[in-house]
């Protein structure tokens, strides 16, 4: 009898968690590779308009961003509620756009300097006047490739309020 | 002389460290890639003598400060503009060397001669809302894309791709091998319906 008892004895063995770090590391590497850091904090409202005839804007190193819109609620009492331009982390005026583009262009590698795209991330409720002024500035510094960044969706969303 | 095995390193906290890193990356990152409508601005240098363009080859779209549309002197809704632009581009009213062999339009003599000559001029007011402007741009680009789509499928019935899929694949680095094959096909339809969309400087008062 004692012979058999020996084998039956003991509790259920604990589940090995040795492979848990491997699994977590795998997830970690996935997220590290698949994601991009948000490089500037938004100081303006940025609800992009919707469009469906869109092209992807890949190759982050060839893109410079210009944000525009009403200052977000945190900055509203300091900067008012007229639409403003944001370059990097600062509010800027239209006349700063040219210098910003030239500085950005100078910071890129030589072979990329001619293929840069300017992505305009503008809030849907902005007036076209501001955007036209930005476009005129961009023409002055010969930054002719632009991209109106939108979110994908049906255009009819834009006509509703 | 007892051969003692080296004591095992306790790896129990490894998972905690990895989790911490994982959560950090989860919080600080965003997965989205941006997309939008690509446009090219005209260069600033003044053209000495601008080419003369016939009135019938220009399709004027005006968006006023109340976000209303005026297309070829007539008010219009945004939902109708795609069709109107397609009819204009595909009209093919030209004769002889200006004739358009692939157009399926009504060949109206008061509308465009040839899609290669047809220009869409988009004008906006300084107080036009950006999202309405984008909606109009979107619909005009859609008109071009629809026509290119039609020609692409009729020229390449066996390719199994639509124009949009083909151009997406062309710019996708995962399909580099298809690039050589797709480029002439895409360039052909692009030459048939070149995107001539002019954005005029906005008017200050109207």
Interface residues (C-beta under 8 A of the other chain):
Chain A: X17 X18 X20 X21 X24 X25 X27 X28 X31 X32 X34 X35 X36 X37 X38 X49 X50 X51 X52 X53 X54 X55 X56 X57 X58 X63 X117 X119 X121 X122 X123 X124 X125 X126 X127 X128 X129 X131 X132 X135 X136 X138 X139 X140 X142 X143 X144 X145 X146 X147 X148 X149 X150 X152 X155 X156 X158 X159
Chain B: X11 X12 X14 X15 X18 X19 X21 X22 X25 X26 X28 X29 X30 X31 X33 X34 X35 X36 X37 X38 X39 X40 X41 X42 X43 X44 X67 X78 X79 X124 X125 X126 X127 X128 X129 X130 X131 X132 X133 X134 X135 X137 X138 X139 X141 X142 X145 X168 X171 X199 X201 X202
